[in-house]
Amino acid sequence: MKKNKIYQGFLLCLTGLFLVASCTKNDTVTIVPIGTEYYVEDILTVMPDSAFRADFGSYATGPIPPKIEGGYLVSPRQRVKSNLGDEWPLQVVDPNAFLRFTSQHNGIAVMEMGEDTENTIDTVFVMGNGNAFTVYFIENKVVLDFEYQGGTYTLRTRRGVVMTGKVTADGLADLRYATIVMAADSEPAGVPMQEVGSYFIYKDGNGLAETLDW
């Protein structure tokens, strides 16, 4: 009889642990899998010096990011920094860009980004703490066709993307993100191409990517 009680108690303990584990898997709190926070460092290994970190600023880390699910309007989207020189001037680009995050769970989400020229869907990593978040991922082989001095050229790149901001009731505050070239084609003679370590930094021009259904 005593053994039965011990066994029943053991089962109750297991049931309790199962329920606790199940609670940590719901979408009210997301837990970043151990080790994925270092993936963002892989993206930044191509940077030749600390200039990017100085231009981009700090980004949120931590195992419990806020919920970022929803749609957002980035307007105006401004390119505020580049290390590529005069061929890539700083300006407002694609004044209306759209972001949508879905299926956020255990430090991973699905991100859709709509721009004037393309629509991108990627699985992304999410980390952060409190209301501050960082989203990061690597785009495999981005192909870009562009005109230069009467010719059309194709640029194939592998880009890392780091995005950061704060979740508010009205949207994503202080949203900024960077695209960083991690691998690229060789440069044709006389054509300015994006080399490894090249980066662009963008932000929402009014400081808030407003919540939007799209």
N, C-alpha and C positions, 0 to 999 in steps of 0.2 A: 504493500500500500504506500509506504514511504517512497519507494522508487517511482511509483506512478506519479506521486505529487511532484517529485523532483523533475521528472520527465515533462509533466504538464507545465511546470514553471519554466523549463527550458524552452518549450514551444511558445509560451507567451512572450518570452524575451525575444525570440527570433521574430515573432509576429510584430512586436514593437519596433525592432530594428528595421524590418521590411517597410513598415509604415513611415518611419522617419526617412528612409532612403527614398521612398516614393514621393514624399513631400518635397525633397530636394530636387526632384526631376520635373516638377511642374513649371509652368512658364511665368510664375510670379517672381521667381528668383532664378537667375541663370548662373551657372558655375562654369568658369573657364577650365577646360581640361588642363591638368598639370603639364607644364612645358610649353604650351602654345604661346605664352607671352613672349618667348624668345624668338618666335617667328618674325616679329616686327624688327628685331635686330638683324635678321638675315637680310631684310630689305635694305637696311641702312648700311650694310657692309660695303656697298659699292661707292659710298660717299668718300671722296678723297680727303676731306678734312672736316672740321667742325662747322663750316659755313652753313650747311643746311640746318643743323640743329639750332644755330643762332637765328636763322631766318624763320624757321618753322615754329620754334618754341617748344615747350614741354608738351607731353601727351600723357593722358591718364592711363595708369596701370592698375591692376588689381583683379582678383578672381570673381568679383560679383558686380558686373556692370549693370547700369539701369536698363529698363526696357526701352528700346528705341523703335519698336514696331510702329509703323504708320507711314503716311505719305507726307512729303515736305517739298516746298517750293524754294529753290535757291535763286533769288532774284534781287539785284543783279549779281550774276556770277562774275567775279573779277579775278583776273590773273594778276597777282600782286608781286610775284618774284619769280625770276628765272636766272639760271647761271649760263645761259646760252648766248648772251650778247644781243646785239641790235637786230639780228634776224628774227627774234621772237619778242616783239615789244610787249610791254605790260599794258593791259587794256581790259575793258569789259568784254567778255566773250560769252556767246550763247546766253543773252540776258536772262532767259528763263530756262533753268535746268531743274529737273525733278528727281527726287529720291524716294524710294519706297523700300522699307524693311519689313520682311515677313518671316514667319517660322523661326523666331529667335528661341534658341534652346541650348543650354549647356555651352555657352560661349561661341555659338555658331548661328548665323542668320543667312537669309537670302536677301540680297540687295539688288534692286533694279534701279538703273539710272537712265533717265531720258534726257537727251540733248538734241540740239538742232540737227546734228549730223548722224547720230547713232543712238541705239538703245542697247544698253548692256545689262545682262543678268549674271551675277556671280554669287557663289557661296563665299561668305566672308567670316573672319574671326572677329569677335567682340570682346573687349576687356574694359575694365574701369572700376570706379567706386563712387558711391553716392549718386549724384546726378551727372557725373563726368564720364565720358566714354571715349574709347578709341576703336575704330574699325580698321582692319588691315587685311590685304589680300594681294595676290600676284596674278596679273593678267598674262596668260600664255599667248605669246605671239600676236601682238596687235599689228595689223597691217594698215598703213596709212598711205594714201595716194595724195600727192600735193604738186602744185604748179610752182616752178621756179625758173625765171628767166626764159620763158617760152617752152620749157620742157615739163613733162610729167614724170614724177619719180615715185617709186614705191618704197616705203620704209617699213621694215619688219622689226618689231621690238618686243621685248619682254619687260613689262613694267610692274613695279611694286607701287601700291597705293596705300597711303596712311591718311586716315580721316579722324578728326577729333572735334569735340564740342561738349555742350551740356544740354541735357534734356530739361525742358521747361513746359509749363502748361500750354504755351503758345507755339512751341516748335523746338528747334535746335539752335541754341544760342552760341555765339562765338564759333560758328562752324568754319573750319578750314580744312583743306586737304591738299596732299601733295602727290604728284605722279613722278616716279623715279625710274629712270631707265636702268635696267639690270643687265640687259643683253641687247645688242643691236647689230644690224648689217654694217658692213664696211662702208665708208663714205666714198661715193663717186667723186671723181676729180672735180673740184670747184663747187660742189653742192653742199650747202650747210645741212648736215644731218645731226640727229641726236646721238651723242656718244654715251657710253656707259658712265653713269654718275650724273648725267644731265637731269635736271628736275624743274618742275613747275609747281608753284604754290598758288592755290586758289582760296577765295573766301567768299562768304555771302556779304555783299556790299553794305547792307543795312544792319549787319550784326545778328540777324535772326532768319533762319530758314523756317518760314511759317508752315504750320500744319495745314495739309491740303489733301483732299480726297482726289485721286486721279487713277 
